[in-house]
Amino acid sequence: FPSRPAPRRRARRAARAARSAAFRRGGMRLKLTREDAPKHTSHVVAVGFYKATKQYELLSCGDDQVLWKWQVDGAPISQWKTLDTFCTSMAWMPHTKSPDNVLAMGCADGTMRLLSETGREEKKVDAHRGAVIALRWSYDGTSLVTAGEDGSVKVYSKTGNLRSTLVQMPHAIYSVAWSPDCEHLLFTCGSKIHLKPTQAGQKQIEWKGHDGLVTQVDWSFVNNTILSGGEDCKYKIWDSYGRLLFCSQPLDHVITSLAWSPTGKIFAVGAFNVIKLCDRAGWSYCRETQNTGSIFSISWCSDGTQFACGCGNGSVAFVSLVDRMFSWHNQDVKLDENNTITVHDIANETQEELDFRDRVTDMSLGYGSLIVTTNNQCHIYQQSNWNTPHVEDLKEPPSLIVQCPYHFALVDVNGIQITSYEGRVLSTIKFPGLRTEFLNHSTLSVCRDTVCLVDPSQPKQVRVFDCFTGRPVGNVIQHKLDIVKISLNQQGAGADRTIAILDKNKDLCLTKAMQSGDRFEKLGAMVDSFAWNDSTDMLIALADERLQVYIYPSVCFLDKDLLPKTLQTKVCTDAGKYAQILSFYGSRCIIRKADGADLAMVITPYPQLMYQHFEKGQWEQAVRLCRYVKSPELWASLAAMAIHSRALSTVEIALAAIEEVDKVQFIGHINKLPDETLRSAELALFCKRPDEALNILLTNKRLYRAIKLHIRLHRWTDALELALKHQTHVDTVLAYRQRHLEQMKHMETNDSFKQWAQQVEVDWDTVKKKIAMEKEAEVVAAQGGHHAS
């Protein structure tokens, strides 16, 4: 038993734990700035960020019919334009689709107007009877939708020409949003939320959203989830099929505005005198109470670091995200409002401060490296030296950072750039139709030699690329259902590279990254979240409040019967519903619950030790470990690892330990075969890959064994055709066929066998002699090859 720590040592531990807890408690918060004297004389109904040259600017419009321009830091630039009517809503065309900024504006007189960046009115359309309440550009910038007081939803081209009146409702429509694929429109009418396809002939979906009027909806193009707010003072999160994922507690006042962040990780909610910042799962980071009146409009800056609010008292509030935090192992990093990152090493009790001149837009911590990006530069820090980072210039600000132990991916509008931790660009990945703004951590994965992503335009397809060349690898992998998340294993290389896929039915599957066909092996059902281990090929999944540890998931490609025997299950009721696995390193798993709290789970450390023996080929030590632990899951995993490495003696020992008698006998049969060709073919047959076994035999010109394999699999026609093709062992096929029919008490019905039975005389003694000669020749060849070697 460990000795009791001395009082001084206990005091140091307590102080260290207190400092760690204080550091970790600091969650993300909001820093709100607004002008001392409001520029608008009435409440601000709409705000919108747009990119002017290299910097972002904001345009605001109030009920005083005046539009103002603002700098991104909240300083007013100038009065931009005065209108002849009241503006109700506005939206800038997505900048990636047009070099020119185009502003669409809905007005109280029922008109929809298109304005250039200079303020010139390009087009004016009589859109609705009564006011235009809401309008949105599609994410591809080719269409514009308006919703009005007259209950109609209309779709226009980007030049303002009417394409269709999509729907006519009996009541006013207060909010509208596009689906990520721009093939559906979401709108509100009364207490219901409606999902309408843009193409005719498809079914419309509707469901009750709130008790009372639904005031606002938004649909994230990154995570494909829907956000709604209503007069019941609640905000809710739905999936794309209308299934409720989260419902908030009632606020004090009606929800007047809400908006997803461009990253899809967080969203903002506005009500009377209240701004809330929430995680994508629904729990709240912080709540800011200001004397602003109702928040009528929220617009995010494209880098996701700040947003602007149009307020009821005539002011425009600029809200920045500060105290953003990331953790990895024993390290925490925190970005404060002064653009300083604090790195806290809990184990070594050290703290470093990193200052940045430009505004930090994103950062990522993992695998001993910290990646920090600004609008113009990327800083790469190593935990061994925080003072001298690698600094690289950027052409465009990145929208996503994905790390792996060997390098990382930076995603911007130009493509996916793979960069080493020394700052060297390895490759750039791009292909026709790639929409990088739709990628996130769930749809992009990176490992040592491979990059895979879910095609944003085809969510059932997975594309695989080489890290070092940027070229596609193999064919596009086609799944049957839409894919929610993918992840590459970090160990091994080449043929061992495996992709874990979670689809919309919550089925977890595995497939080979370098395969030629679309072979998927199902691991589990009703899986909420999963993650690969950082140092081994273990996979952990959260399903139905149970933590499932797949010690060696690749066993499904070798012997699927062993898969359930390699699975360790641990009850995890503390996680609750909608929990997500954040990380899985060593034997520790961090789970984030639906309320935002982190839950640490520990699994047995013995699989880690066995993987170390497996990677070094130390089979005797692995067998000793399993005998010491006496775990059936560990024995089954060892058997699968040994099959993969063709350590057949270890396979026999492991299978015997879990009482797989039939498999032990078959492995014993394989061990007795005279040469490696036959053992490889039989092992492929053991792994339920008969075509591969046949190919091995034919490649090495083992015709008798190939014919006999067809006979063992009852592929009688194939056996006869192969014998006739090579003019050998025709009588052997006929003999085995006759004996099979006699045992089954059947009559011959195959015309080919009838014909050849009349032409070829079958003599069992002759057949047995021929088989004996073949086997003797195999033994002689094997011994000769052995002596030669």
C-alpha positions in Angstrom: 0.0 0.0 0.0 1.3 3.5 -0.7 2.6 5.4 2.2 0.6 8.4 3.4 1.9 11.7 2.0 3.5 14.1 4.4 1.5 17.2 5.4 3.7 19.5 3.4 3.3 17.4 0.3 -0.4 17.2 0.7 -0.6 21.0 1.0 1.3 21.4 -2.2 -1.0 19.0 -4.0 -4.1 20.8 -2.6 -2.7 24.2 -3.8 -1.9 22.8 -7.2 -5.4 21.3 -7.5 -7.0 24.6 -6.5 -5.0 26.5 -9.1 -5.9 24.0 -11.7 -9.6 24.1 -10.8 -9.6 27.9 -10.8 -8.0 28.0 -14.3 -10.4 25.4 -15.7 -13.5 27.1 -14.2 -13.0 30.2 -16.4 -15.3 29.6 -19.3 -15.8 31.6 -22.5 -17.5 35.0 -21.8 -18.6 38.0 -23.8 -17.1 41.5 -24.0 -19.7 44.0 -25.1 -18.8 47.5 -26.5 -21.2 50.1 -27.8 -21.2 53.8 -28.6 -21.8 56.2 -25.7 -24.5 58.1 -27.7 -26.5 56.0 -30.2 -26.2 57.0 -33.8 -29.7 55.8 -34.6 -32.6 57.7 -33.1 -34.9 54.7 -33.1 -34.4 51.0 -32.6 -32.0 49.1 -34.9 -33.8 46.4 -36.8 -31.0 44.9 -38.9 -27.2 44.6 -38.9 -24.9 42.7 -41.3 -21.1 42.2 -41.6 -19.5 42.4 -45.0 -15.9 42.3 -46.4 -14.8 45.7 -47.7 -11.4 45.3 -49.4 -9.3 43.5 -46.8 -11.2 44.4 -43.6 -14.7 43.6 -42.4 -17.2 46.4 -41.9 -20.7 46.4 -40.5 -23.9 48.0 -41.8 -26.8 48.9 -39.5 -30.3 50.1 -40.3 -32.8 51.5 -37.9 -36.4 52.7 -37.8 -35.1 56.2 -38.4 -34.6 55.1 -42.0 -30.8 55.7 -41.8 -28.0 53.2 -42.6 -24.7 53.6 -40.8 -21.3 52.0 -41.5 -19.1 50.7 -38.7 -15.6 49.5 -38.3 -15.1 45.9 -36.9 -14.0 47.3 -33.5 -17.2 49.3 -33.1 -16.1 52.7 -34.2 -18.6 54.5 -36.5 -17.4 55.3 -40.0 -20.1 57.4 -41.6 -23.8 57.6 -42.4 -24.1 55.4 -45.5 -27.6 56.1 -46.9 -31.1 57.4 -46.0 -34.1 55.4 -47.2 -37.5 56.5 -48.3 -39.2 53.7 -46.3 -38.7 51.6 -43.2 -36.3 48.6 -43.5 -37.4 45.4 -41.8 -34.5 43.0 -42.7 -31.3 42.9 -44.8 -28.7 40.3 -45.9 -25.4 40.5 -47.7 -24.7 38.1 -50.6 -22.1 35.5 -49.6 -18.8 37.0 -50.5 -17.2 33.8 -51.9 -19.7 33.8 -54.8 -19.3 37.4 -56.0 -16.4 39.8 -56.1 -18.9 42.6 -55.5 -20.9 43.1 -52.3 -24.7 43.0 -53.0 -27.1 44.0 -50.2 -30.7 42.6 -50.3 -33.1 44.7 -48.2 -36.7 44.0 -47.2 -38.9 47.0 -46.6 -42.2 47.8 -44.8 -43.8 48.9 -48.1 -43.6 45.3 -49.5 -40.6 45.9 -51.7 -37.4 44.0 -51.9 -34.4 46.1 -53.0 -30.9 45.1 -54.2 -28.1 47.7 -53.5 -24.5 47.8 -54.4 -21.7 48.5 -51.9 -21.7 52.2 -52.9 -25.4 52.5 -51.9 -26.8 52.6 -55.5 -30.1 50.9 -55.8 -29.7 48.2 -58.5 -33.2 46.8 -58.5 -36.5 47.3 -56.7 -39.2 44.5 -56.7 -42.8 44.6 -55.4 -42.4 41.4 -53.5 -45.3 41.2 -51.0 -48.7 42.7 -50.0 -47.8 44.2 -46.7 -44.3 44.2 -45.2 -41.3 42.0 -46.2 -40.6 40.5 -42.7 -37.6 38.3 -43.5 -35.2 37.5 -46.3 -32.1 35.3 -46.8 -29.5 34.6 -49.4 -28.8 30.9 -50.2 -25.4 29.7 -49.1 -24.3 29.3 -52.7 -25.3 32.9 -53.4 -27.5 32.0 -56.4 -31.0 32.5 -54.9 -32.8 34.8 -52.5 -35.9 34.0 -50.4 -38.3 36.5 -49.0 -41.2 36.0 -46.5 -43.9 38.5 -45.9 -46.9 39.7 -43.9 -49.1 38.2 -46.6 -48.1 34.7 -45.7 -46.2 33.9 -48.8 -42.6 32.7 -49.4 -41.0 33.7 -52.7 -37.7 32.6 -54.3 -35.8 35.1 -56.5 -32.7 34.9 -58.6 -29.6 36.8 -57.5 -30.5 39.5 -60.0 -34.0 39.9 -58.4 -36.1 38.0 -60.9 -39.0 36.0 -59.4 -38.5 32.2 -59.8 -41.4 30.9 -57.8 -44.0 31.5 -55.0 -43.1 28.5 -52.9 -46.0 28.6 -50.4 -49.0 30.6 -49.4 -49.9 30.4 -45.7 -52.9 31.9 -43.9 -50.8 33.9 -41.4 -47.7 36.1 -41.5 -44.3 34.4 -41.8 -41.7 35.9 -39.4 -38.5 34.0 -40.2 -37.0 31.9 -43.0 -33.8 29.9 -43.5 -32.1 27.8 -46.2 -30.9 24.3 -45.7 -27.2 23.7 -46.2 -27.7 22.0 -49.6 -30.1 24.9 -50.6 -32.7 22.3 -51.6 -35.1 23.0 -48.7 -36.5 26.1 -47.0 -37.4 26.4 -43.3 -40.0 28.9 -42.3 -42.3 29.7 -39.4 -46.0 30.2 -39.3 -47.8 30.6 -36.0 -46.5 28.0 -33.5 -45.3 25.6 -36.2 -42.1 25.2 -38.1 -42.3 24.1 -41.8 -39.7 22.4 -44.0 -40.5 22.8 -47.7 -38.5 21.4 -50.6 -37.7 23.9 -53.3 -38.4 21.3 -56.0 -42.0 20.4 -56.8 -43.5 17.0 -56.0 -41.7 16.4 -52.7 -43.3 16.2 -49.3 -43.5 19.1 -46.9 -42.7 18.5 -43.3 -44.1 20.5 -40.4 -44.0 20.2 -36.6 -45.0 22.2 -33.5 -42.1 24.3 -32.5 -43.2 26.4 -29.5 -46.1 27.2 -27.3 -47.1 30.4 -29.0 -45.6 32.2 -32.0 -42.2 31.0 -33.4 -40.3 34.3 -33.8 -36.9 33.2 -35.2 -35.2 30.2 -36.9 -31.7 29.6 -38.2 -30.1 26.6 -39.8 -26.3 26.0 -39.5 -24.7 25.0 -42.8 -21.8 23.4 -40.8 -23.5 21.1 -38.3 -26.8 20.8 -40.1 -28.9 21.6 -37.1 -31.8 24.0 -36.6 -32.2 26.6 -34.0 -35.6 28.2 -33.1 -36.9 30.7 -30.6 -40.5 31.7 -29.7 -42.9 33.7 -27.6 -42.8 31.0 -24.9 -39.3 32.5 -24.1 -37.5 29.3 -25.0 -34.9 28.4 -27.6 -34.7 24.9 -29.0 -32.4 22.9 -31.2 -33.7 20.4 -33.8 -32.0 18.0 -36.2 -32.7 18.3 -39.9 -35.7 15.9 -39.6 -37.5 18.0 -36.9 -36.5 15.8 -33.9 -35.9 17.8 -30.7 -32.3 17.8 -29.5 -32.5 20.5 -26.8 -35.0 22.7 -25.1 -33.9 25.6 -22.8 -35.5 26.8 -19.6 -37.7 29.9 -20.2 -36.0 33.2 -20.2 -37.7 36.3 -18.7 -38.7 37.7 -22.1 -39.5 36.6 -25.6 -36.7 35.4 -27.9 -36.3 38.2 -30.4 -33.2 37.1 -32.3 -30.7 34.2 -32.6 -28.0 33.1 -35.0 -25.5 30.3 -35.4 -21.8 31.0 -35.5 -20.0 30.4 -38.9 -18.1 27.6 -37.2 -21.3 25.8 -36.1 -19.8 25.3 -32.6 -21.8 28.0 -30.8 -24.8 30.3 -31.2 -26.1 33.6 -29.8 -29.6 34.3 -28.5 -31.0 37.8 -27.9 -34.0 38.9 -25.8 -35.0 42.0 -23.9 -31.8 43.4 -22.2 -30.2 39.9 -22.5 -27.5 38.3 -24.8 -26.7 34.6 -24.3 -23.8 32.6 -25.8 -24.5 28.9 -26.0 -22.8 25.7 -27.1 -24.1 23.8 -30.1 -25.4 21.2 -27.6 -27.6 23.9 -26.0 -25.9 24.6 -22.6 -25.0 28.2 -21.9 -21.5 29.6 -21.7 -22.5 33.0 -20.4 -25.3 35.5 -20.1 -24.8 39.2 -20.6 -27.3 41.7 -19.2 -27.2 45.2 -20.6 -29.6 48.1 -20.8 -30.0 47.7 -24.6 -33.7 47.0 -25.0 -34.7 44.1 -27.2 -32.0 42.5 -29.4 -33.7 42.7 -32.8 -30.9 41.4 -35.0 -27.6 39.4 -34.7 -24.9 39.1 -37.3 -21.7 37.1 -36.9 -18.3 38.1 -38.4 -17.1 35.4 -40.7 -14.1 34.4 -38.5 -16.5 33.5 -35.7 -14.8 35.6 -33.0 -17.4 38.3 -32.6 -20.9 39.4 -33.5 -23.0 42.5 -33.7 -26.4 43.2 -32.3 -29.1 45.7 -33.3 -30.6 47.0 -30.1 -34.0 48.5 -29.2 -32.5 51.6 -27.7 -30.9 52.6 -31.0 -27.4 51.4 -30.3 -25.3 48.8 -32.1 -23.5 46.4 -29.7 -20.3 44.7 -30.8 -19.7 41.5 -28.8 -16.3 39.7 -28.7 -15.7 36.2 -27.4 -13.0 36.3 -24.7 -11.5 33.7 -22.4 -11.7 31.0 -25.0 -10.2 27.8 -23.5 -8.7 24.5 -24.9 -7.3 21.6 -23.0 -5.0 18.6 -23.9 -3.6 16.2 -21.4 -2.1 18.3 -18.6 -2.1 21.6 -20.5 -4.7 24.3 -20.7 -4.6 27.4 -22.9 -6.7 30.5 -22.5 -7.2 33.6 -24.7 -8.0 36.7 -22.8 -9.5 40.0 -24.0 -6.0 41.6 -24.5 -5.1 39.1 -27.2 -2.8 37.2 -24.8 -2.7 33.4 -24.6 -1.9 31.9 -21.3 -0.5 28.3 -21.4 -0.8 26.5 -18.1 1.0 23.2 -17.5 -0.7 21.6 -14.5 1.8 18.7 -14.1 4.9 20.8 -14.1 3.3 23.9 -12.4 4.5 26.3 -15.2 2.8 29.1 -16.9 3.6 30.9 -20.2 2.1 34.0 -21.7 2.1 34.5 -25.5 1.3 38.0 -26.8 -0.1 38.7 -30.3 -0.3 41.9 -32.2 -3.1 40.9 -34.5 -6.5 39.6 -33.4 -6.4 35.8 -32.8 -9.1 34.2 -34.9 -8.7 30.5 -34.0 -6.4 28.2 -32.1 -6.0 24.5 -31.6 -4.1 22.5 -28.9 -3.1 18.9 -29.3 -0.2 16.4 -29.6 2.2 18.7 -27.8 1.6 21.6 -30.3 -0.4 24.8 -30.2 -1.6 26.3 -33.5 -2.7 30.0 -33.4 -4.0 31.8 -36.4 -4.7 35.5 -37.1 -6.1 37.0 -40.3 -2.6 37.1 -41.9 -0.4 34.6 -40.0 -0.2 31.1 -38.5 1.9 30.6 -35.4 3.1 27.0 -34.6 4.3 26.5 -31.0 5.9 23.3 -29.5 5.5 22.5 -25.8 9.2 22.0 -25.6 9.9 25.7 -26.5 7.2 28.3 -26.2 9.5 31.2 -27.0 10.4 30.6 -30.7 7.3 29.6 -32.8 7.3 28.9 -36.5 5.4 31.8 -38.2 3.9 31.4 -41.6 2.1 34.0 -43.7 -1.4 33.2 -44.8 -3.2 34.2 -48.0 -6.7 33.8 -46.5 -7.8 33.5 -42.9 -8.4 29.8 -42.1 -11.9 28.6 -41.1 -10.8 25.3 -39.5 -7.8 23.7 -37.9 -7.5 19.8 -37.6 -4.5 18.3 -35.9 -3.0 14.8 -35.9 0.3 13.6 -34.2 2.4 14.3 -37.3 1.0 17.4 -39.0 -2.2 19.5 -39.2 -4.7 20.8 -41.8 -5.6 24.4 -42.3 -8.8 25.0 -44.2 -9.6 28.2 -46.1 -11.5 29.3 -49.2 -8.6 28.0 -51.4 -8.6 24.4 -50.2 -7.1 22.2 -47.5 -3.5 22.9 -46.7 -1.5 20.1 -45.0 1.4 21.6 -42.9 4.1 20.0 -40.7 4.7 21.2 -37.2 8.0 22.8 -38.5 5.9 25.1 -40.8 6.6 23.3 -44.0 3.6 23.0 -46.4 3.3 19.3 -47.4 0.4 19.5 -49.9 -2.8 21.4 -50.8 -6.0 19.4 -51.4 -8.7 20.7 -53.7 -11.1 19.3 -56.2 -14.0 20.7 -58.4 -17.0 21.5 -56.3 -15.2 21.5 -52.9 -17.0 23.9 -50.4 -14.5 24.3 -47.6 -16.9 26.4 -45.6 -19.0 23.3 -45.0 -16.2 21.3 -43.4 -15.8 20.8 -39.7 -14.1 18.5 -37.2 -16.7 15.8 -37.8 -16.4 15.7 -41.6 -12.6 16.1 -42.0 -9.9 13.8 -40.5 -6.2 13.8 -40.9 -3.6 11.1 -40.0 0.1 10.3 -40.8 -0.4 9.6 -44.5 -4.0 10.2 -45.3 -6.7 12.9 -45.4 -10.4 11.9 -45.7 -13.4 14.1 -45.8 -17.2 13.9 -46.4 -18.0 15.5 -49.7 -20.2 18.5 -48.7 -22.2 18.2 -51.9 -22.7 14.4 -51.6 -23.0 13.6 -47.8 -23.0 9.8 -48.6 -19.5 10.0 -50.1 -16.1 9.9 -48.5 -13.0 11.1 -50.5 -9.5 10.0 -49.5 -6.3 11.9 -50.4 -2.6 11.4 -49.9 -1.1 13.8 -47.3 2.1 14.3 -49.1 0.9 14.7 -52.7 -2.7 16.0 -52.3 -3.8 13.4 -54.9 -6.9 11.2 -54.5 -6.3 7.7 -53.2 -8.5 4.9 -54.7 -12.1 5.4 -55.6 -14.7 7.6 -53.8 -16.2 5.6 -50.9 -20.0 5.4 -51.2 -22.1 4.8 -48.1 -25.8 4.0 -48.1 -26.8 6.8 -45.8 -25.8 10.4 -45.0 -22.6 10.5 -43.0 -22.6 12.4 -39.7 -19.0 11.9 -38.6 -15.8 10.3 -39.9 -12.4 9.7 -38.2 -9.1 8.0 -39.3 -7.1 5.8 -36.9 -3.7 7.2 -36.1 -1.7 4.0 -35.9 -0.3 1.8 -38.7 -0.1 2.8 -42.4 -1.1 1.7 -45.9 -3.5 -1.2 -45.9 -4.1 -0.9 -42.1 -5.5 2.6 -42.5 -9.1 2.5 -41.3 -12.0 5.0 -41.4 -14.7 4.9 -38.7 -18.1 6.2 -40.0 -21.2 7.3 -38.0 -24.3 7.7 -40.2 -27.6 9.5 -39.6 -29.1 6.2 -38.3 -26.4 6.3 -35.5 -24.8 3.1 -36.9 -21.0 2.9 -36.4 -19.1 1.3 -39.3 -15.6 0.6 -40.3 -14.1 0.6 -43.8 -10.6 0.5 -45.3 -9.3 3.8 -46.6 -7.2 2.1 -49.4 -9.9 -0.4 -50.5 -11.1 -0.8 -54.0 -14.8 -1.6 -53.2 -17.3 -0.3 -50.7 -17.0 -2.8 -47.9 -18.4 -1.6 -44.6 -18.4 -3.6 -41.4 -20.9 -2.6 -38.7 -19.5 -2.2 -35.2 -22.6 -1.0 -33.2 -26.0 0.7 -33.3 -27.5 3.8 -31.6 -24.1 5.3 -31.1 -24.1 9.0 -30.0 -20.3 9.6 -30.2 -17.0 7.9 -30.8 -13.3 8.5 -30.8 -10.0 6.7 -31.7 -7.3 6.4 -29.1 -4.4 8.7 -29.6 -1.6 6.0 -29.3 -3.3 2.7 -30.2 -6.0 1.4 -32.5 -8.6 1.2 -29.7 -12.0 2.8 -30.5 -14.4 4.0 -27.8 -18.1 4.7 -28.4 -21.0 6.1 -26.3 -24.2 4.2 -27.0 -27.4 4.1 -24.9 -25.6 5.4 -21.8 -22.9 2.7 -22.1 -19.3 3.2 -22.8 -18.1 0.6 -25.3 -14.4 0.0 -25.8 -13.4 -1.9 -29.0 -9.9 -3.1 -28.1 -9.1 -4.2 -31.6 -11.9 -3.0 -34.0 -10.1 -4.2 -37.1 -11.0 -7.8 -36.0 -14.2 -7.2 -38.1 -12.1 -7.5 -41.2 -10.4 -10.7 -40.0 -13.0 -12.7 -38.1 -16.3 -10.9 -37.3 -17.3 -13.7 -34.9 -14.6 -12.4 -32.5 -15.8 -8.8 -32.6 -18.3 -9.1 -29.6 -15.6 -10.9 -27.7 -13.2 -8.0 -28.0 -15.8 -5.5 -26.7 -15.5 -4.1 -23.2 -18.7 -2.4 -21.9 -18.9 0.0 -19.0 -22.2 1.5 -17.6 -22.0 5.3 -18.0 -25.4 6.6 -16.7 -23.7 9.8 -15.4 -23.1 10.9 -19.0 -26.9 11.2 -19.7 -28.4 11.9 -23.1 -26.7 13.8 -25.9 -23.2 13.5 -24.3 -20.1 13.7 -26.6 -16.7 12.2 -26.3 -14.1 14.9 -26.4 -10.9 12.9 -26.3 -9.5 9.4 -25.6 -5.8 9.3 -24.7 -4.1 6.6 -22.8 -6.7 4.9 -20.6 -8.6 8.1 -20.0 -11.7 9.3 -21.8 -13.2 12.8 -21.4 -17.0 13.1 -22.0 -18.9 16.4 -22.2 -22.4 16.1 -20.9 -25.4 17.8 -22.3 -25.2 20.5 -19.5 -21.6 21.4 -20.5 -19.9 19.5 -17.6 -16.9 17.3 -18.3 -16.9 13.7 -17.1 -13.6 11.7 -16.9 -13.8 8.0 -17.4 -10.9 5.5 -16.9 -10.6 2.1 -18.6 -8.3 -0.7 -17.8 -4.6 0.0 -18.8 -3.8 -3.6 -19.9 -4.9 -3.1 -23.6 -2.3 -0.3 -23.8 0.4 -2.8 -22.6 -0.7 -5.4 -25.1 -0.5 -3.0 -28.0 3.1 -2.3 -27.0 3.9 -6.0 -27.2 1.9 -6.3 -30.5 3.8 -3.4 -32.2 7.2 -5.0 -31.2 6.2 -8.5 -32.1 6.6 -9.7 -28.5 4.1 -12.5 -28.6 5.4 -14.4 -25.6 5.1 -11.4 -23.4 1.6 -10.7 -24.7 0.5 -14.2 -23.9 2.0 -13.8 -20.4 0.1 -10.6 -19.9 -3.2 -12.2 -20.9 -2.6 -15.1 -18.6 -2.0 -12.7 -15.7 -5.1 -10.5 -16.4 -7.4 -13.5 -17.3 -9.6 -11.3 -19.4 -11.6 -13.0 -22.3 -11.7 -9.6 -24.2 -7.9 -9.4 -24.0 -7.5 -13.0 -25.2 -9.8 -12.4 -28.2 -8.0 -9.2 -29.1 -4.7 -11.0 -28.9 -6.0 -13.7 -31.2 -7.1 -11.1 -33.8 -3.7 -9.3 -33.6 -1.9 -12.5 -34.1 -4.0 -13.4 -37.1 -3.2 -10.1 -38.6 0.5 -10.7 -38.1 0.3 -14.4 -39.0 1.7 -15.5 -35.6 -0.3 -18.8 -35.8 1.1 -20.4 -32.7 -0.1 -17.4 -30.6 -3.5 -17.6 -32.4 -3.9 -21.2 -31.2 -3.1 -20.3 -27.6 -5.4 -17.3 -27.6 -8.3 -19.1 -29.2 -7.9 -22.1 -26.9 -8.1 -19.7 -23.9 -11.6 -18.5 -25.0 -12.7 -22.0 -25.9 -13.1 -21.5 -29.7 -12.5 -25.2 -30.4 -13.4 -25.2 -34.1 -11.2 -22.3 -34.8 -8.3 -23.9 -32.9 -8.6 -27.0 -35.0 -8.6 -25.0 -38.2 -5.5 -23.0 -37.2 -3.9 -26.3 -36.3 -4.7 -27.5 -39.8 -3.1 -24.4 -41.3 0.0 -24.9 -39.2 0.5 -28.4 -40.7 0.4 -27.1 -44.3 3.8 -27.5 -46.0 4.4 -24.0 -47.4 3.5 -20.3 -47.0 1.3 -20.1 -50.1 -1.1 -22.7 -48.8 -1.0 -21.2 -45.3 -1.8 -17.7 -46.8 -4.7 -19.1 -48.8 -6.2 -21.0 -45.8 -5.8 -18.0 -43.5 -7.7 -15.9 -46.1 -10.4 -18.6 -46.1 -10.4 -18.5 -42.2 -11.0 -14.7 -42.5 -14.0 -15.4 -44.7 -12.3 -14.1 -47.9 -12.6 -17.0 -50.3 -12.0 -15.0 -53.4 -8.7 -13.7 -52.0 -7.7 -17.3 -51.1 -8.5 -18.5 -54.7 -6.5 -15.6 -56.2 -3.5 -16.6 -54.0 -3.7 -20.2 -55.2 -4.1 -19.4 -58.9 -1.4 -16.8 -58.8 1.0 -19.4 -57.5 -0.3 -22.0 -60.0 -1.7 -24.3 -57.3 -4.5 -25.7 -59.6 -5.4 -28.7 -57.5 -5.8 -26.6 -54.4 -7.8 -24.0 -56.3 -10.1 -26.8 -57.7 -10.4 -28.4 -54.2 -11.3 -25.0 -52.7 -14.2 -24.6 -55.1 -15.3 -28.1 -54.1 -15.1 -27.4 -50.4 -17.2 -24.3 -50.9 -19.7 -26.3 -53.0 -19.0 -24.1 -56.1 -19.3 -27.2 -58.3 -19.7 -25.3 -61.6 -16.7 -23.2 -60.9 -14.6 -26.3 -60.0 -15.6 -28.0 -63.2 -14.9 -25.0 -65.4 -11.5 -24.5 -63.8 -10.6 -28.2 -64.3 -11.7 -28.1 -67.9 -9.8 -24.9 -68.6 -6.5 -26.4 -67.4 -7.3 -30.0 -68.5 -6.5 -31.4 -65.1 -8.4 -33.1 -62.2 -11.7 -33.3 -64.2 -12.2 -36.8 -62.7 -11.5 -35.5 -59.2 -14.3 -32.9 -59.5 -16.7 -35.6 -60.9 -15.8 -38.0 -58.1 -16.4 -35.5 -55.3 -19.6 -34.5 -57.0 -20.9 -38.1 -57.2 -20.0 -38.7 -53.6 -21.8 -35.5 -52.5 -25.0 -36.5 -54.3 -24.9 -39.9 -52.8 -24.6 -38.5 -49.3 -27.4 -36.1 -49.9 -29.5 -38.8 -51.7 -30.0 -36.4 -54.7 -30.0 -37.0 -58.4 -27.8 -35.2 -60.9 -29.6 -32.2 -62.5 -26.7 -30.2 -64.0 -26.3 -30.9 -67.7 -22.6 -30.2 -67.7 -21.9 -32.8 -65.1 -24.2 -35.3 -66.8 -22.3 -34.8 -70.1 -18.8 -35.1 -68.6 -19.8 -38.0 -66.4 -20.5 -40.0 -69.6 -17.2 -39.0 -71.2 -14.8 -39.4 -68.2 -14.4 -42.5 -66.2 -14.3 -41.9 -62.5 -12.1 -44.3 -60.4 -11.6 -43.3 -56.7 -8.3 -45.2 -56.5 -6.9 -43.2 -59.4 -8.2 -39.9 -57.9 -6.7 -40.7 -54.5 -3.3 -41.4 -56.1 -3.4 -38.2 -58.1 -4.2 -36.2 -54.9 -1.4 -38.0 -53.0 1.0 -37.1 -55.8 0.0 -33.5 -55.6 0.5 -33.3 -51.9 3.8 -35.1 -52.1 5.0 -32.7 -54.8 4.0 -29.7 -52.5 6.0 -31.2 -49.6 9.1 -31.8 -51.8 8.8 -28.2 -53.3 8.5 -26.8 -49.8 11.5 -28.7 -48.5 13.5 -27.8 -51.6 12.7 -24.2 -51.2 13.5 -24.4 -47.5 17.0 -26.0 -48.1 17.7 -23.5 -50.9 16.9 -20.6 -48.6 
